[in-house]
Amino acid sequence: QVRPVESGGGSVQAGGSLSLSCTAIESAIDGYSMAWFRQAPGKEREAVGCIATGSIVYDDSVKGRFKLSRVDVVGRSTLRLQMNNLEPDDTAMYYCAAGPIGGACSTSRPLTESDYEYWGQGTQVTVSS
């Protein structure tokens, strides 16, 4: 079973940077779509961005500030989220997710939780003003 494992996160002042990493292992992981979602206290979980072969999608709230990258080797995928110019509104638990449908990450469809079957435990990001 695919089980994404996140690392990174922490606390930073507004304007600072943090990097998150996620590793998922599965024989066909290179065909999966992988994504980051986040959930702030008292709010619903929302999409941050996704990456699949030939496609990278960002939510409007993070465009120009966050950058996704991904490295696939046989049976192992490492997803990174570089977060720059962080704002207090970026404070949330960040979750890595993986889904077997590479086409789930596309500019022609919304980034939705239901496309992602496998979820990590989350890593906290706190941005102070």
Accessible surface in RSA format (square Angstrom, percent):
REM  Atomic radii and reference values for relative SASA: ProtOr
REM  Chains: A
REM  Algorithm: Lee & Richards
REM  Probe-radius: 1.40
REM  Slices: 20
REM RES _ NUM      All-atoms   Total-Side   Main-Chain    Non-polar    All polar
REM                ABS   REL    ABS   REL    ABS   REL    ABS   REL    ABS   REL
RES GLN A   1   178.37  99.7  99.30  72.6  79.07 188.3  40.04  85.2 138.33 104.9
RES VAL A   2     4.55   3.0   1.73   1.6   2.82   6.8   1.73   1.5   2.82   7.7
RES ARG A   3   169.75  71.3 160.68  81.9   9.07  21.6  58.00  79.3 111.75  67.7
RES PRO A   4     2.75   2.0   0.28   0.3   2.47   9.0   0.28   0.2   2.47  15.4
RES VAL A   5    95.02  62.5  89.55  81.1   5.47  13.2  91.48  79.5   3.54   9.6
RES GLU A   6    23.34  13.4   3.73   2.8  19.61  46.7   0.44   0.8  22.90  18.7
RES SER A   7    63.38  53.6  57.37  76.6   6.01  13.8  44.84  95.5  18.54  26.0
RES GLY A   8    48.87  60.3   0.00   N/A  48.87  60.3  25.54  70.1  23.33  52.2
RES GLY A   9    20.26  25.0   0.00   N/A  20.26  25.0   0.61   1.7  19.65  44.0
RES GLY A  10    32.95  40.6   0.00   N/A  32.95  40.6  31.08  85.3   1.87   4.2
RES SER A  11    93.01  78.6  63.09  84.2  29.92  68.9  36.82  78.4  56.19  78.7
RES VAL A  12    32.29  21.2  22.14  20.0  10.15  24.5  30.80  26.8   1.49   4.0
RES GLN A  13   131.81  73.7 129.37  94.6   2.44   5.8  35.80  76.2  96.01  72.8
RES ALA A  14    50.85  46.8  27.08  41.8  23.77  54.1  27.47  38.7  23.38  61.9
RES GLY A  15    48.11  59.3   0.00   N/A  48.11  59.3  22.16  60.8  25.95  58.1
RES GLY A  16    21.39  26.4   0.00   N/A  21.39  26.4  20.48  56.2   0.91   2.0
RES SER A  17    57.27  48.4  38.46  51.3  18.81  43.3  22.02  46.9  35.25  49.4
RES LEU A  18    31.92  17.8  26.90  19.2   5.02  12.6  31.92  22.4   0.00   0.0
RES SER A  19    53.26  45.0  39.31  52.5  13.95  32.1  27.39  58.3  25.87  36.2
RES LEU A  20     0.18   0.1   0.00   0.0   0.18   0.5   0.18   0.1   0.00   0.0
RES SER A  21    23.67  20.0  23.25  31.0   0.42   1.0  16.14  34.4   7.53  10.5
RES CYS A  22     0.57   0.4   0.00   0.0   0.57   1.3   0.57   1.4   0.00   0.0
RES THR A  23    30.58  21.8  28.80  29.2   1.78   4.2  13.81  18.5  16.77  25.4
RES ALA A  24     0.43   0.4   0.00   0.0   0.43   1.0   0.43   0.6   0.00   0.0
RES ILE A  25   104.32  59.4  97.16  72.4   7.16  17.2  97.16  70.0   7.16  19.4
RES GLU A  26    50.68  29.1  43.45  32.9   7.23  17.2  18.21  35.2  32.47  26.5
RES SER A  27   100.28  84.7  70.54  94.1  29.74  68.5  52.92 112.7  47.36  66.3
RES ALA A  28    54.63  50.2  51.03  78.7   3.60   8.2  54.07  76.1   0.56   1.5
RES ILE A  29     0.22   0.1   0.17   0.1   0.05   0.1   0.17   0.1   0.05   0.1
RES ASP A  30    81.46  57.1  78.30  77.9   3.16   7.5  18.79  44.2  62.67  62.5
RES GLY A  31    42.53  52.5   0.00   N/A  42.53  52.5  36.14  99.2   6.39  14.3
RES TYR A  32    21.85  10.2  21.83  12.4   0.02   0.0   7.62   5.7  14.23  17.5
RES SER A  33     0.00   0.0   0.00   0.0   0.00   0.0   0.00   0.0   0.00   0.0
RES MET A  34     0.00   0.0   0.00   0.0   0.00   0.0   0.00   0.0   0.00   0.0
RES ALA A  35     0.00   0.0   0.00   0.0   0.00   0.0   0.00   0.0   0.00   0.0
RES TRP A  36     0.00   0.0   0.00   0.0   0.00   0.0   0.00   0.0   0.00   0.0
RES PHE A  37     2.28   1.1   2.28   1.4   0.00   0.0   2.28   1.4   0.00   0.0
RES ARG A  38    12.02   5.0  12.02   6.1   0.00   0.0   1.92   2.6  10.09   6.1
RES GLN A  39    68.50  38.3  63.06  46.1   5.43  12.9   9.46  20.1  59.04  44.8
RES ALA A  40    21.55  19.8  17.19  26.5   4.36   9.9  17.61  24.8   3.95  10.5
RES PRO A  41   116.59  85.0  88.86  81.0  27.73 100.8 101.26  83.6  15.33  95.3
RES GLY A  42    91.23 112.5   0.00   N/A  91.23 112.5  44.97 123.4  46.25 103.6
RES LYS A  43   137.02  66.8 124.45  76.4  12.58  29.9  82.30  74.1  54.73  58.3
RES GLU A  44   154.86  88.9 141.11 106.8  13.74  32.7  57.92 112.0  96.93  79.1
RES ARG A  45    72.48  30.4  53.87  27.5  18.62  44.3   5.81   7.9  66.67  40.4
RES GLU A  46    83.65  48.0  78.30  59.2   5.35  12.7  31.16  60.3  52.49  42.9
RES ALA A  47    17.60  16.2  10.06  15.5   7.54  17.2  10.06  14.2   7.54  20.0
RES VAL A  48     0.39   0.3   0.24   0.2   0.15   0.4   0.39   0.3   0.00   0.0
RES GLY A  49     0.00   0.0   0.00   N/A   0.00   0.0   0.00   0.0   0.00   0.0
RES CYS A  50     0.86   0.7   0.86   1.0   0.00   0.0   0.00   0.0   0.86   0.9
RES ILE A  51    15.36   8.7  15.36  11.4   0.00   0.0  15.36  11.1   0.00   0.0
RES ALA A  52     7.60   7.0   2.16   3.3   5.44  12.4   3.63   5.1   3.97  10.5
RES THR A  53   124.21  88.3  92.62  93.9  31.59  75.3  84.89 114.0  39.31  59.4
RES GLY A  54    85.99 106.0   0.00   N/A  85.99 106.0  42.46 116.5  43.53  97.5
RES SER A  55    27.29  23.1  18.64  24.9   8.65  19.9  21.51  45.8   5.78   8.1
RES ILE A  56    82.05  46.7  59.25  44.1  22.80  55.0  59.25  42.7  22.80  61.9
RES VAL A  57    25.77  17.0  23.31  21.1   2.46   5.9  25.77  22.4   0.00   0.0
RES TYR A  58    49.72  23.2  41.08  23.4   8.65  22.5  34.68  26.1  15.04  18.5
RES ASP A  59    56.25  39.4  47.76  47.5   8.50  20.1   9.07  21.4  47.18  47.1
RES ASP A  60   113.38  79.4  94.10  93.7  19.27  45.6  36.73  86.4  76.65  76.4
RES SER A  61    58.13  49.1  34.36  45.9  23.77  54.8  46.10  98.2  12.03  16.9
RES VAL A  62     0.24   0.2   0.24   0.2   0.00   0.0   0.24   0.2   0.00   0.0
RES LYS A  63   119.95  58.5 100.76  61.8  19.20  45.7  55.89  50.3  64.07  68.2
RES GLY A  64    87.47 107.9   0.00   N/A  87.47 107.9  44.20 121.3  43.27  96.9
RES ARG A  65    30.78  12.9  25.89  13.2   4.89  11.6  22.51  30.8   8.26   5.0
RES PHE A  66     8.58   4.3   0.00   0.0   8.58  22.3   0.45   0.3   8.13  23.3
RES LYS A  67   135.00  65.9 133.51  81.9   1.49   3.5  75.92  68.3  59.08  62.9
RES LEU A  68     3.29   1.8   0.12   0.1   3.17   8.0   0.12   0.1   3.17   8.5
RES SER A  69    50.07  42.3  46.90  62.6   3.17   7.3  34.42  73.3  15.66  21.9
RES ARG A  70    38.18  16.0   9.09   4.6  29.10  69.3   9.43  12.9  28.75  17.4
RES VAL A  71    85.82  56.5  81.75  74.0   4.07   9.8  84.16  73.1   1.66   4.5
RES ASP A  72    58.33  40.9  28.68  28.5  29.66  70.1  13.81  32.5  44.52  44.4
RES VAL A  73    87.94  57.9  76.34  69.1  11.60  28.0  85.83  74.6   2.11   5.7
RES VAL A  74   155.75 102.5 128.47 116.3  27.28  65.7 135.51 117.7  20.24  54.9
RES GLY A  75    14.53  17.9   0.00   N/A  14.53  17.9  10.53  28.9   4.00   9.0
RES ARG A  76   109.81  46.1 109.53  55.8   0.28   0.7  27.35  37.4  82.46  50.0
RES SER A  77     0.03   0.0   0.00   0.0   0.03   0.1   0.03   0.1   0.00   0.0
RES THR A  78    23.10  16.4  22.59  22.9   0.51   1.2   9.59  12.9  13.51  20.4
RES LEU A  79     0.00   0.0   0.00   0.0   0.00   0.0   0.00   0.0   0.00   0.0
RES ARG A  80   112.41  47.2 112.37  57.3   0.04   0.1  29.61  40.5  82.80  50.2
RES LEU A  81     0.07   0.0   0.07   0.0   0.00   0.0   0.07   0.0   0.00   0.0
RES GLN A  82    66.74  37.3  66.45  48.6   0.30   0.7  32.44  69.1  34.30  26.0
RES MET A  83     0.00   0.0   0.00   0.0   0.00   0.0   0.00   0.0   0.00   0.0
RES ASN A  84    60.80  41.9  60.80  58.8   0.00   0.0  19.41  46.7  41.39  40.0
RES ASN A  85    84.83  58.5  81.09  78.4   3.74   9.0  18.78  45.2  66.05  63.8
RES LEU A  86     1.40   0.8   0.00   0.0   1.40   3.5   0.00   0.0   1.40   3.8
RES GLU A  87    74.23  42.6  73.90  55.9   0.33   0.8  23.05  44.6  51.18  41.8
RES PRO A  88    58.82  42.9  51.72  47.1   7.10  25.8  51.94  42.9   6.88  42.8
RES ASP A  89   118.70  83.1  99.51  99.0  19.19  45.4  26.69  62.8  92.01  91.8
RES ASP A  90     1.37   1.0   1.37   1.4   0.00   0.0   0.00   0.0   1.37   1.4
RES THR A  91    32.92  23.4  30.31  30.7   2.62   6.2  28.59  38.4   4.33   6.5
RES ALA A  92     1.50   1.4   1.45   2.2   0.04   0.1   1.50   2.1   0.00   0.0
RES MET A  93    62.24  32.2  61.40  40.6   0.84   2.0  60.89  51.8   1.35   1.8
RES TYR A  94     0.00   0.0   0.00   0.0   0.00   0.0   0.00   0.0   0.00   0.0
RES TYR A  95    39.03  18.2  39.03  22.2   0.00   0.0  11.23   8.4  27.79  34.3
RES CYS A  96     0.00   0.0   0.00   0.0   0.00   0.0   0.00   0.0   0.00   0.0
RES ALA A  97     0.00   0.0   0.00   0.0   0.00   0.0   0.00   0.0   0.00   0.0
RES ALA A  98     0.00   0.0   0.00   0.0   0.00   0.0   0.00   0.0   0.00   0.0
RES GLY A  99     0.09   0.1   0.00   N/A   0.09   0.1   0.09   0.3   0.00   0.0
RES PRO A 100    56.93  41.5  37.22  33.9  19.71  71.7  37.22  30.7  19.71 122.5
RES ILE A 101    97.85  55.7  94.59  70.5   3.26   7.9  97.80  70.4   0.05   0.1
RES GLY A 102    24.98  30.8   0.00   N/A  24.98  30.8  15.43  42.4   9.54  21.4
RES GLY A 103    46.48  57.3   0.00   N/A  46.48  57.3  35.37  97.1  11.12  24.9
RES ALA A 104     0.89   0.8   0.09   0.1   0.80   1.8   0.09   0.1   0.80   2.1
RES CYS A 105     2.77   2.1   0.00   0.0   2.77   6.5   0.03   0.1   2.74   3.0
RES SER A 106    27.76  23.5  25.00  33.4   2.77   6.4  12.95  27.6  14.81  20.8
RES THR A 107   123.76  88.0  89.05  90.3  34.70  82.7  61.49  82.6  62.27  94.1
RES SER A 108   102.43  86.6  62.27  83.1  40.16  92.5  54.37 115.8  48.07  67.3
RES ARG A 109    98.61  41.4  87.39  44.5  11.22  26.7  29.03  39.7  69.57  42.2
RES PRO A 110   102.25  74.5  88.76  80.9  13.50  49.1 100.58  83.0   1.68  10.4
RES LEU A 111    29.78  16.6   9.85   7.0  19.92  50.1  10.57   7.4  19.20  51.7
RES THR A 112    51.85  36.9  48.68  49.3   3.17   7.6  46.27  62.1   5.58   8.4
RES GLU A 113    65.10  37.4  59.28  44.8   5.82  13.9  25.11  48.6  39.99  32.7
RES SER A 114   104.95  88.7  66.08  88.2  38.87  89.5  59.22 126.1  45.74  64.1
RES ASP A 115    20.77  14.6  15.16  15.1   5.62  13.3   3.58   8.4  17.19  17.1
RES TYR A 116     7.19   3.4   0.06   0.0   7.13  18.6   0.07   0.1   7.12   8.8
RES GLU A 117   109.35  62.8  78.97  59.7  30.38  72.3  36.31  70.2  73.04  59.6
RES TYR A 118    46.83  21.9  43.69  24.9   3.13   8.2  15.14  11.4  31.68  39.1
RES TRP A 119    62.50  25.1  42.47  20.6  20.04  47.0  33.70  18.0  28.80  46.7
RES GLY A 120     7.59   9.4   0.00   N/A   7.59   9.4   1.13   3.1   6.46  14.5
RES GLN A 121   163.57  91.5 144.21 105.4  19.36  46.1  61.43 130.8 102.14  77.5
RES GLY A 122    19.92  24.6   0.00   N/A  19.92  24.6   0.00   0.0  19.92  44.6
RES THR A 123    19.09  13.6  13.97  14.2   5.12  12.2   9.36  12.6   9.73  14.7
RES GLN A 124    76.98  43.0  69.75  51.0   7.23  17.2  46.37  98.7  30.61  23.2
RES VAL A 125     0.00   0.0   0.00   0.0   0.00   0.0   0.00   0.0   0.00   0.0
RES THR A 126    51.34  36.5  51.21  51.9   0.13   0.3  40.03  53.8  11.32  17.1
RES VAL A 127     7.62   5.0   0.00   0.0   7.62  18.4   0.00   0.0   7.62  20.7
RES SER A 128    55.14  46.6  49.24  65.7   5.89  13.6  44.36  94.5  10.78  15.1
RES SER A 129   125.37 105.9  69.30  92.5  56.06 129.2  56.69 120.7  68.67  96.2
END  Absolute sums over single chains surface
CHAIN  1 A     6529.0       4884.1       1644.9       3457.7       3071.3
END  Absolute sums over all chains
TOTAL          6529.0       4884.1       1644.9       3457.7       3071.3
